Amino acid sequence: MDNFVKSLVSDILINKISSTEWSSSSESHATDDELISRRKKTRISDYTETIVNQYTDVEFREHFRWPNEEIAEKSSQNFEKKKGLKYVIAAIDGSHIPIRKPVKQKDDFVNRKGFHSILIQRIVQENLKFIDVTVGEPGSLHDARMLRKSRFYRRAVSNTNSLFYGKYKLLGDSAYPRLNWLIPPYKDNGFLSEDERDFNYKQSATRIVVEHAFGLLKGRFRRLTKFDNLKHRMISKCVMAACVLHNICLEDNDGGMDLIEKTQ
């Protein structure tokens, strides 16, 4: 994976950053010593913002493809093989990306665990690929509220049949509301029936893929465990870029399951 990502970044640098100092016309007049001096002072982090900013939110979203009806049926069959739940095509979950304390609105970014973060909402297929990602809401926001504020939710409400083909569902944890296309576990009030407890077990065991995908993402891109010195907007774009690379690695058959770590 390392060589693959390095070659990908090299392609980006060559094809997308032609206006940076390394390719500027001024270098053609620089001496060898001047070029060496410049490059010694250059770090990868110096180009992070330049590279990531080449991509718009629309371009990032193009890498997260909602399944067509044929793929949805295959996903449903694969999910059913896990614990027997029918018509499931993906799982949804929200997690925290730790950040440094912001200068402005710092209390909004303190999550229920007491540290500053932004939220990532991701929808994941059985193959651990992201098919929708939303990043950037402050850490104090509840998962259900983030869902309702997301672009995906607006699409799901206005185009339910075209997204879910009249029968498919997402699985979510107990933080989410029960909708005709979103199935959380039954609320455990101490009086669940045997069937309800059995469903909750199967539901949890089936939607575990969304946690595995996030663990794999953080295992591949360790920077996601703590961002320093970047602005809120840039952090969100870096997380989106990491999710794109995650999907590309899976398409390149780099499973990386040994990189999965426990999510927060």
C-alpha positions, -999 to +999 in steps of 0.1 A: +000+000+000+028+024+008+043+022-027+009+025-042+000+056-022+034+072-029+030+067-066-005+081-064+008+112-046+036+115-072+010+115-100-010+142-081+021+164-077+030+160-114-005+164-129-022+188-104+004+210-089+022+223-120+022+259-106+041+251-074+077+262-069+092+229-080+078+233-115+081+271-117+101+287-145+123+303-119+139+268-112+152+266-147+175+294-138+185+282-104+218+266-097+221+230-084+230+242-049+200+265-048+177+237-059+191+213-032+187+240-006+151+246-015+142+209-014+159+203+019+136+230+034+105+215+018+084+190+038+055+169+026+033+188+050+041+220+031+022+206+001-007+190+020-029+221+017-019+227-019-027+191-030-059+187-011-072+221-022-070+210-058-102+190-052-136+204-046-163+187-024-180+176-056-148+159-069-144+141-035-180+129-036-175+114-070-153+087-054-182+076-032-206+058-055-241+048-043-248+012-055-270+007-085-298-018-082-277-047-093-249-040-069-275-033-041-289-068-046-254-083-044-247-063-012-280-074+003-271-110-004-237-107+012-251-090+043-278-116+046-250-143+047-237-128+079-266-132+103-297-136+081-310-101+079-326-093+046-325-062+024-295-046+041-272-027+017-250-007+040-244+005+076-241+040+089-222+054+119-206+086+132-172+089+148-149+116+162-117+129+146-096+145+174-085+181+168-067+208+188-089+232+208-102+257+183-098+294+189-135+301+181-166+283+194-143+259+212-171+245+234-191+234+204-163+210+195-161+192+229-177+158+225-194+136+252-160+120+259-145+154+269-121+161+240-123+184+210-133+168+177-151+170+144-175+143+133-173+120+104-205+102+092-199+073+069-220+048+051-202+015+044-209-015+022-201-051+032-168-048+014-157-019+038-160+007+010-174+041+018-204+050-004-212+083+014-191+104+037-199+136+056-172+154+076-169+186+096-197+190+121-185+199+156-180+171+181-208+180+204-234+172+178-255+141+182-253+114+155-290+117+147-287+155+144-257+152+121-277+128+099-305+152+096-281+180+087-263+160+060-267+161+023-273+124+023-304+128+045-319+153+022-314+129-007-328+100+012-360+119+022-366+133-013-355+103-033-362+073-011-373+049-038-344+058-062-318+053-034-333+022-018-352+007-048-383+003-027-370-023-003-334-019+009-323-005+043-294+008+062-284-004+097-275+021+124-268+020+161-292+032+188-283+068+183-303+069+151-341+071+146-361+043+131-371+053+095-385+033+066-349+031+052-329+031+085-331+003+111-315+008+145-316-019+173-346-020+196-342+003+227-333-019+256-356-008+284-352-040+303-383-056+288-372-068+254-387-099+241-365-129+231-371-121+194-361-084+200-329-094+218-321-119+190-327-092+164-304-067+183-276-093+183-279-100+146-282-063+138-250-055+158-231-083+143-241-073+108-234-035+111-199-042+126-186-035+091-189+002+095-167+001+126-142-022+108-140+003+079-132+032+102-106+012+121-090+003+088-091+040+077-073+051+109-049+022+107-039+033+072-038+071+079-025+076+114-028+114+112-066+109+117-059+100+153-049+136+160-047+167+138-025+196+148-021+231+134-046+228+105-077+248+101-111+232+106-119+233+068-086+218+059-089+190+084-123+181+069-108+180+034-079+158+046-103+134+061-123+132+029-090+127+009-081+098+033-115+082+027-110+084-011-076+068-008-091+041+015-116+032-013-088+032-039-067+009-018-096-015-015-101-014-053-064-022-056-070-053-036-050-040-006-073-055+021-051-042+050-072-060+076-042-062+099-044-024+102-079-023+118-078-007+152-105-002+177-126+029+169-135+056+194 
